[in-house]
């Protein structure tokens, strides 16, 4: 896979960065628009893509997003969900009026 094509193959299609109260329902979704499976994971792993985050209102350096490596198949999306309170998938679906399946969810 060529570096430039790989990074242009992933789209952030939805972001829910901050809710009222606890952070238990914050998430983002990444869609793989390529015809190849792309692995996404933490910096220092063998994943094709490593995710970083930053808060735009502070001066700290980008920080790695800690997660297990997942393979996003072609034309598929994955939801990356901050779930420190161990909420259930049913709770997530009710909160966001969605119908996610467990295989499409990364906690």
N, C-alpha and C positions, 0 to 999 in steps of 0.2 A: 504494500500500500504506500503510495506516495504521501509524504508529510502534508503538503498543501491540500490535496484532495481529501485526506482523512479529516482534517479539521473543518473543512467546509461542508462535510457530510453530516455533521451534527447540528441540530437546531434546538435552541431552548424555546419550547413552544408554550410554556405556561410557568408563571412564577407566582407564588403566594408567600411573600417573605415575612409578613408580620401581621399577627392577629391580636385582637384584644385579649388580655389575660395571658395564660401560659403559652409557650411556644410549641405545643404538642401537635399542631396541625399545619405547620409551615412545610412547604414542599416546592419542588420545581420539577418540570418534566422535560426530558430530552428526547428528541425524535431523530432516528437514523434514516436519512433520506437516500443513503447509498445502496448499492447492491451487494455489500459485504458486511459481515458481522464485525462490530467494533466493540472492543472491551474498554470499559471505563472503570477507573479505580483510583486509589490513593497514590500520591507521588512516592516513588521508590518501589513500586510494584511493576510487574511486566505488562500492565494494561497499556493499550494503545494510546489512551487519553487519560490525563490526570487532572482532576478538578481542584481548583483553588477558589477561595472566596475572599472578599474584602468588604469592609464597611466603608462606604464612601465618605463618611463624616469623621474618620480618624486617619492618622498618619502611619498606622502600622503596616508592615509588609503583608503581602498576600499570604494567606494561610491555607494549608492543605485541607481539603474536605475529606474526613476520615470515613471510608466505607469499604466494604468488601468489593472485590472486582466483579463486575457484572458484564455479561455479553448482551449487547443490544443488537438484535437481528435486523436485517434489512427491512425498511419500511415499517419498523416498530418503534414504539415509544416506551420509556421507563419513567416512573415517578420516583423521585428521591425524596423521602419523607423524614423530617426531623421528628422523632417519636421517643423522646427521653422518658415519657411517663408510661410507655408500653400500652398505648391505646390499641384497640382492636381495629381490624380492617373494616368491620361493620360500622364502628364509630366514625372512622375516616369517611367512609362512603356517605353516611348520614350527614355529617358536617358539611361536606362539599357537594352533596347531591350527585354522587358519582356511582359508578358500578365497576370499580377496579377489581381485578382478580389478584390473588396473592402472588402469582408468578410475575406480575408487572410492578411489584412494589418492593422498594428497597428501604429498609429502616436504618 
